[in-house]
Amino acid sequence: MSKNIVVLPGDGIGTEIIEQAVRVLDVVNEQHNLNISTQTFAFGGASYDLSGEPLTEETLSACRAADAILLGSIGGPKYDKAPRDKRPERGLLRLRSELELFSNLRPAMLFPELADASSLKPELVAGLDMMILRELTGGIYFGGPRGIETRDGQQVGFNTMVYGEDEIRRIAQSGFEIAMQRNKRLCSVDKANVLEVSELWREVVIDVSKDYPDVELSHMYVDNAAMQLVREPKQFDVIVTSNLFGDILSDAAAMLTGSIGMLPSASLDANGKGMYEPVHGSAPDIAGTGKANPLATILSLSMLLRYTLNEASAADQIDNAVAAVIKNGIRCADIAGSGANETVVNTAQMGDAVVAQLQGT
Ligand code: NAD
């Protein structure tokens, strides 16, 4: 059956990095007979420039119809003065909410050769490969009541951390599914010693675990999880957690790797359909200079193949090609160290290196 990927290059370095990811897709598409077709649409600032809207109805309906979406990055100073509801970021938030992408996957992985880029000791992070699953559309960021009001003569600010059983169930299922595709260990992070919402969270996660007997489930309080992430991050395989806790833990985990140009991400709906994008933004400071590292986007493509299209062997091939390129000392400027055997390359040359590796040339 043929599959359709909508490609949204976006703004700034988005167009440059997506170009390399599409080259990689073309190679594995042919090698693995994946029967994937792509359609490209302007999105974010590029779409605003063309039509006055960061997300047009045409693009939205193409994204709805697609099997998956591959996004570069959006935004830039040019759009700071655009009306608030026309800014690129608004298009992205709307796309995420229209497609009900409630499950945010952020892997933190560190190729052994890049361990020096981390702020932790190399031996603690070399070979790190973990995944944080953050609930993206519920919890305290969306819960009510919320506000600031005057009580007894003084101002009081308040928010509500609220999760329904169904919301917990679907993110837990997502967590177990991801764990099944990895090393089958899932750590649910909560604050069940203090928060009732976390008590329910834990109860529902345990209930869902009955459907996944092969996955080893553990629980950890969020304060301990923060500590363990910087103490011994390699103990984790998959972490599943709520919106607020995931926001904080995933940024901390990202920084363990030290190189933003290497980090992919995904946001999935209840059926595993997803939008895949690098963690970084449109990097206006280096757009057009050839310095953008396309590997985060190429690794996002690999996640797309693994988690939405279930094409694990094509995904493995991409991951292995990237690992080999890094091992061979090929570096974009953001991950270049002082290694004597390093070759510093530009965006297109990094694409060339991955493609050559895939083709065995
Ligand atoms: P950024 O991630 O774009 O850049 C931060 C720093 O990292 C910059 O120095 C940049 O040069 C560097 N960098 C980022 N990606 C890189 C890559 N692939 N290779 C090499 N270096 C890289 O964050 P910012 O500067 O805070 O934001 C710039 C714009 O991007 C803003 O308009 C922001 O709103 C937008 N943004 C978009 C997304 C998204 O598309 N999902 C995410 C974050 C920020």
Residues whose N, C-alpha, C, O or C-beta is under 5 A from the ligand:
A	BS01	NAD	G72 S73 I74 G75 G76 G261 P278 V279 H280 G281 S282 A283 P284 D285 I286 K291 A292 N293 D334
